[in-house]
């Protein structure tokens, strides 16, 4: 039986609407933290111009591999083991990166490593799209997100919903400029940055 996430089924449509535009000029996408693989399969099917590279931590690859073998289209690559804190990442250079519901699971140092290690695998003019809950001006966007944040801290004090301003600063530090902040269902956001090409 393949692993399944109800949340992935619910949010894949709204996320796809954003990614179609954000990745319209991209050709190779790295997904960080592909989980059950439902997003990877759906997005690769719906955006056939992309080569989609899923990834996951080594100990959580079994279900992901199984789904991609059984359901993956030709433009969906076999998943690679990837720990954001362990460079170099064993992936080809890409012009787009996507991750969903990962930053609030990572510790803040791990979030920093995620951003710090991106430049080594990015092509010029790359696009970065991150989906999940965020805080703004230190406040959650809903009571349900505040409760979720409390649950995350109780389970793991190093985790928690991240401040948009702090994440945007990390992105800016590696040359990304925020292009869009989309309000998504279930009190989530889709943040999209790109790296402007240097003149000449």
C-alpha positions in Angstrom: 0.0 0.0 0.0 1.4 3.4 -0.9 1.8 6.1 1.7 -1.0 8.7 1.6 -1.5 12.3 2.9 -5.0 13.8 2.8 -3.5 17.2 3.0 -1.5 16.6 -0.2 -4.7 15.7 -2.0 -6.4 18.8 -0.8 -3.7 21.3 -1.5 -2.2 19.9 -4.8 -4.7 21.8 -6.9 -4.2 25.3 -5.5 -0.4 24.8 -5.4 -0.4 23.7 -9.0 -2.2 26.9 -10.0 0.7 28.9 -8.6 3.5 26.7 -9.8 2.2 26.7 -13.4 3.0 30.4 -13.6 6.0 30.4 -11.3 7.8 27.6 -13.2 6.6 28.4 -16.7 10.1 29.2 -17.9 11.9 26.5 -15.8 13.0 23.1 -17.1 14.5 21.3 -14.1 12.9 21.4 -10.6 14.3 20.0 -7.3 11.7 19.2 -4.7 13.0 19.2 -1.1 11.2 16.9 1.3 9.0 15.0 -1.2 7.3 12.9 1.6 4.7 10.6 0.1 5.5 11.6 -3.4 1.9 12.7 -4.2 2.9 16.2 -5.0 5.8 15.0 -7.2 3.6 12.7 -9.2 0.8 15.2 -9.6 3.0 18.2 -10.6 5.2 16.1 -13.0 2.0 14.9 -14.7 0.5 18.3 -15.0 3.7 20.2 -16.0 5.2 17.9 -18.6 7.7 20.5 -19.7 9.5 20.0 -16.4 12.0 17.4 -15.3 11.0 16.9 -11.6 13.6 15.7 -9.2 12.1 14.5 -5.8 14.2 14.2 -2.7 13.9 13.0 0.9 16.0 12.2 3.9 17.6 8.7 3.6 15.6 7.1 6.3 12.3 8.2 4.7 12.7 7.1 1.1 11.0 3.7 0.9 7.4 4.9 0.4 8.5 7.7 -1.9 10.5 5.3 -4.1 7.5 2.9 -4.3 5.0 5.6 -5.4 7.3 6.9 -8.1 7.9 3.4 -9.5 4.2 2.7 -9.6 2.8 6.1 -10.6 5.6 8.4 -11.9 5.5 9.8 -15.4 8.6 9.8 -17.6 9.6 13.3 -16.5 9.7 12.4 -12.8 13.2 11.3 -11.8 14.0 8.6 -9.2 14.2 10.2 -5.8 17.6 11.1 -4.3 18.6 11.1 -0.6 19.2 14.6 0.6 19.9 16.2 4.0 19.8 20.0 3.7 22.6 20.2 6.3 25.0 17.9 4.4 26.6 19.4 1.3 27.3 18.8 -1.4 23.8 17.8 -2.4 23.9 15.0 -4.9 21.7 16.6 -7.6 22.2 18.2 -10.9 21.9 22.0 -11.2 18.3 23.2 -11.4 16.4 26.3 -12.4 13.6 25.8 -9.8 13.3 24.6 -6.3 10.0 23.7 -4.5 9.3 22.6 -1.0 6.1 22.2 1.0 5.5 22.0 4.7 9.1 21.6 5.6 10.4 24.8 7.1 8.3 24.5 10.3 9.5 20.9 10.7 13.2 21.8 10.4 15.1 23.5 13.2 16.0 27.1 12.5 19.7 26.2 11.9 18.5 23.6 9.4 16.4 26.3 7.6 19.6 28.3 7.4 21.5 25.4 5.9 18.7 24.9 3.4 19.2 28.4 2.1 23.0 28.4 2.4 23.3 25.3 0.3 21.0 26.3 -2.5 23.4 28.5 -4.6 25.6 25.5 -5.3 22.9 23.7 -7.2 21.1 26.7 -8.9 21.3 27.9 -12.4 21.2 31.7 -13.0 17.7 33.2 -12.8 16.4 30.3 -10.6 12.9 30.3 -9.0 12.2 29.3 -5.4 8.7 28.4 -4.3 7.9 27.5 -0.6 4.5 26.4 0.6 3.4 26.3 4.2 2.3 28.4 7.2 4.2 31.6 8.2 4.0 34.2 10.8 3.9 37.9 9.9 5.2 40.6 12.3 5.6 37.8 14.9 2.0 36.7 14.7 0.3 33.7 13.3 -2.3 34.3 10.6 -5.1 32.4 12.4 -6.0 30.8 15.7 -5.6 27.3 14.1 -2.0 28.2 13.1 -1.2 29.4 16.6 -2.5 26.1 18.0 -0.5 24.2 15.4 2.6 26.2 16.3 2.1 25.3 20.0 1.8 21.6 19.1 5.0 21.8 17.0 6.9 23.3 19.9 5.5 20.7 22.4 6.6 17.9 20.1 10.0 19.4 19.2 11.1 22.8 20.7 13.4 23.4 17.7 10.5 23.3 15.3 7.7 25.9 14.7 6.1 28.2 12.2 8.7 30.5 10.8 8.6 34.3 10.5 8.1 35.4 7.0 10.5 38.4 7.5 13.3 36.1 8.7 12.8 33.6 5.8 12.7 36.4 3.3 16.0 37.8 4.7 17.7 34.4 4.2 16.4 34.3 0.6 17.6 37.9 0.0 21.0 36.9 1.4 21.5 34.5 -1.5 20.3 36.9 -4.2 16.6 36.1 -4.3 13.9 38.8 -4.7 10.4 38.1 -3.5 8.0 38.0 -6.5 4.7 36.9 -4.9 3.1 35.9 -1.6 -0.1 34.0 -2.3 -2.7 33.3 0.4 -3.6 29.6 0.1 -6.3 27.4 1.6 -6.0 26.2 5.2 -4.2 29.3 6.3 -1.0 28.6 4.3 1.0 30.8 2.0 3.0 30.2 -1.2 6.1 32.4 -1.3 7.8 32.8 -4.7 11.2 34.3 -5.2 13.5 34.5 -8.2 17.2 35.4 -8.7 17.4 38.2 -11.3 19.9 37.6 -14.1 22.9 39.9 -13.9 23.0 42.5 -16.7 25.1 41.5 -19.6 
